[in-house]
């Protein structure tokens, strides 16, 4: 299980929910529903981490809750 904070919001410009992972630069996904955006970003997080490992890059430790709504 990946334990990074995920922020999900509706984007009128994209016509979709957008899920971002602030601790993993550039890690984001979208979906037609909230759940779809979350599923998609979980895949992207795993790929982000796998790619960082392959390239020998540092992988940030999850910090938990970063922002308050």
BELLINSUL-V164258 format. One line per field, one symbol per residue. ss: DSSP state (H for helix, E for strand, C for the rest). psi: psi as a letter, one per 30 degrees, with the letter a starting at -180 (. if undefined). burial: # if it has 24 or more other ideal C-beta (glycine too) atoms within 12 Angstrom, else .. Layout:
ss = ???
psi = ???
burial = ???
This chain:
ss = CCCCCCEEEEECCCCEEEEECCCCCCCEEEECCHHHHHHHHHHHHHHHHHHHHHHCCCCCCCCCCCCCC
psi = kkhlkkkklkjeefhlkkkkjefjkgjllllfleeeeeeefeeeeeeeeeeeeefglkjkkkfbkelk.
burial = .#.#####........#####.##..#####.....##.###.##..##....................
